[in-house]
Amino acid sequence: MELKRSTIAKLLAAAFVFNLVVMAGGAWLAYQEAPPIPEDVVGPDGETVMTGTDIREGKKAFQRDGLMNHGSILGNGAYYGADYTADTLDLKVEHMREFYARDRYGSEYGVLDSAEQAAVGDVVQSDLDEGYEGGAIQYSAAEVYAHEQTKEEYVERYHEGDHARGVPANMIDDETEARQFADFALWTAWFSHTDRPAGDHSYTNDWPYQPAAGNDATAAAMTWSVVAMVLLVGGAGAGIWLYKSVELPEPSAEGISVPDPGDVSVFPSQRAALRFIPVAAGLFLAQVLLGGLLAHFYIERAGFFGIEEIFGVHILQLLPFALAKTWHIDLGILWIAATWLGAGLFLPPLLTGHEPKRQSTFVNGLLGAVVVVTVGGMAGIWLGAQGYLDGALWWLIGNEGLEYLEVGKVWQVGLLVGFLTWAALSIRGLKPMLDREPVYGLAHMILYAGGSIALLFTAGFLFTPETNIAVTEFWRWWVVHMWVEGAFEFFIVAIIGLTLVSMNLLTRRSAEKAVMLQALLVMSTGVIGVSHHYWWIGMPDLWVPIGSVFSTLELIPLVFILYEALGQYRAMAGAGETFPYKLPFMFIVASGVWNFVGAGVLGFFINLPLINYYEHGTYLTVGHAHAAMFGAFGFLALGMVTYMLRIAIRPERWDGSWLRGAFWLWNVGLALMVFVSVLPVGFLQLEAIFTGSYDAGRSLAFYNRPIVQNLFWARLPGDTMIIAGTALYAADLVRKRFVLRSTADDPDVDDMAVAEGVLSDD
């Protein structure tokens, strides 16, 4: 069947409106159904245990001191430390057992016989099963005791420090703030075991798994997992049928005049756009070096290959895990984003043969702004986490402390302004295309994709440190998930479409249809698919069926992208030895394959509700994240770099051997890291959780098991190959800097071989 571009455009607009309506309704519901922050929590004699102010101040300490990048809350964050929700729930159960054992039997719980332990367990679970109907939270005497004992342990751990757990001394500077952080964590434990009013499960749908507290997978998680399996088979089949049914010409080099890089003029703005590449490479190298340190922290919690014994200084105190991970995540986002910004500004002259006045000056200005925001943001994270910023400054210019949104709000504004500036410069450069094509044309698609990234980023401004953690997480996932599963996927297909057109491998009309169809599928599934992150964070349970359905349907656009990658591989393989763009194609094809493996296969597996209930916040998520983020988005960015360099380097001086070597080091290294180390650890965690509790799978005892430690060591070859590939890539950029072609002052479109067919009315 043949779908017209105008028809797909109308469907895309309808999908956008539908997504907006559903998620707007979800936002309203988030505020209505979020777990309550009580004014007071009181004991049986009316004594105050904690207040709503303590909980809110504890959330501030949690963010300010970077605890989300050491451990996690409600399963979200870093996996190095404990999950604070599961940990405090486990400690609460443990101390309540001790209270009742001494109160009823005058002995320690561990020495009671099985019948006595069962009796104690029943009364503990009965205490925790009590619902909540508003007003002050009423604690039993056992809960008061457990609460105070847990607070003391958190003061010892997070204020005084615990190197065995990888916690530096004074991670939380003030003892009072450490107690308030414990109050905040214990509040999340409270709403994880307390049933919603008139409900039969807790605010978190009985997550985390802790049988002693009465928390187990709900019937909805089981039922909708079965539904998702059915949808998987049907969705994959539908995706293949749709791909085969819709007439989408595949790229082909046969009978087409593929422009030689030497025939393409280079504009001053393109030379300026190339300057994004070494900056991004420096960020990339810093990121992978930090990644190697983070991986080793799981083996030596306070050291690095014994250097602390030589110098007498623990690297944990100099560069805590939380700070290193914060930088690692942010640098990953920044180097990919900077590369894409450069590619987005390099392509317009390639497609139009047009350069606006002073475009290169503005591009250089944008690069300078990116550098300022990057340096300021990274410095602010350190200053905020170290307690050098008072008052509201810690989250305005310091460390906001939420995973993927760590930098302060001022720097986030700078990033948003950068996106908007990039869009304005892209409009200037693409104006000849924009003037000639319809609103669903390729140039418009690029701007829509970039605009989506900027629009979704604004969700990060809809909360403050005072906001309920459930509502905070609702908005945070708008940015994180909708970027990755929505706007970034949209950007990927649009960039690839433009690149294929610039190589004359596809006509503009064919590329527009392919991009719009894939964008339709991405936007129809990936936006509402964010709801699978809402299952265990205190949002209502209606998200379980919605998240199950849309998460499963996210596979369909990934099937399309995989087929596109295979088609691109065939075009590359059949192009012959003279085809000049084989190396960029290798990266683009690898991006499609890793996208399918990381986001598709691993993403589907961990997002089955029943699996996710036990897996949420384990090393299985680490495998999915690395394969999807670096494998899909990183390789696409590197492919665009290779394409830009192929055009910008003097043809007689082109040498792709170092880039090809880096390509294989990255691919083999990523495969070793994910499949030899990370996923096996994740499956062992899953087993530990199945047979114990969620906290058991995230405990220090689990990480210290010999087999787990051996698997952490097994990550070393893969990490080393990734670091070596990045170093080789950075070195290659340095040597290529000296063989760049001269720029043409004012080339005419007739001289631009690559622009052939782009401005025509095909």
Disulfide bonds with the S-S distance in Angstrom:
none
